[in-house]
């Protein structure tokens, strides 16, 4: 299992961390942001294919920011999978 930490840009959360093993995402944790929504995102994504989760969450917008914590998770997954 490989652990990743990402510093999101343009959103309320300050850090996203997660693990990827065999292309499955685990242990997603957001620091900051909207706790209820982000806990739900983490629960829904747990154990799922990381690429599929990134594809689902990519381009979600929060209050016209052009991004969201979910979109930033997609960016973090993309970066992790490109390594």
C-alpha positions in Angstrom: 0.0 0.0 0.0 1.3 3.4 -0.9 0.4 6.5 1.1 -0.2 9.9 -0.6 -0.6 13.4 0.8 -1.8 16.3 -1.3 -2.2 20.0 -0.6 -5.4 21.1 -2.3 -5.6 24.5 -4.0 -8.6 27.0 -4.0 -10.8 25.1 -1.5 -11.4 25.0 2.3 -9.7 21.7 3.0 -6.0 22.1 3.7 -4.8 18.6 3.1 -6.0 15.3 1.6 -4.3 12.0 2.3 -5.1 8.5 1.1 -3.7 5.1 0.3 -3.7 3.2 -3.0 -3.2 -0.5 -3.2 -3.8 -2.5 -6.4 -5.5 0.6 -7.9 -8.0 0.7 -5.1 -8.3 3.8 -2.9 -8.4 3.5 0.9 -8.3 5.7 4.1 -9.2 9.0 2.5 -8.8 11.8 5.0 -9.5 15.5 4.5 -8.2 18.2 6.9 -10.6 21.1 6.9 -13.5 21.6 4.6 -17.1 20.5 5.2 -16.8 17.5 7.5 -20.1 15.8 6.8 -19.8 16.0 3.0 -16.1 15.0 3.0 -16.7 12.1 5.3 -19.5 10.9 2.9 -17.1 11.2 -0.1 -14.5 9.2 1.7 -17.0 6.5 2.7 -18.4 6.3 -0.8 -15.0 6.0 -2.4 -13.5 3.5 0.1 -12.2 0.4 -1.7 -13.2 1.5 -5.1 -11.1 1.8 -8.2 -9.0 5.0 -7.8 -9.2 6.0 -11.5 -13.0 5.6 -11.5 -13.4 7.7 -8.4 -11.2 10.5 -10.0 -13.3 10.4 -13.1 -16.6 10.7 -11.1 -15.3 13.6 -8.9 -13.4 15.6 -11.5 -14.8 19.0 -12.3 -17.3 19.2 -9.5 -17.6 22.9 -8.5 -18.1 24.6 -5.1 -19.7 28.0 -5.1 -18.2 29.0 -8.5 -14.6 28.4 -7.4 -13.9 26.3 -10.5 -13.0 23.4 -8.2 -14.1 21.7 -5.0 -12.7 19.4 -2.4 -14.0 16.5 -4.4 -12.4 17.9 -7.6 -9.1 18.3 -5.6 -9.3 14.7 -4.5 -9.6 13.8 -8.2 -6.4 15.9 -8.9 -4.7 14.2 -6.0 -5.5 10.8 -7.3 -4.4 11.8 -10.8 -1.1 12.9 -9.4 -0.7 9.7 -7.3 -1.4 7.5 -10.3 1.0 9.3 -12.6 4.0 8.4 -10.3 
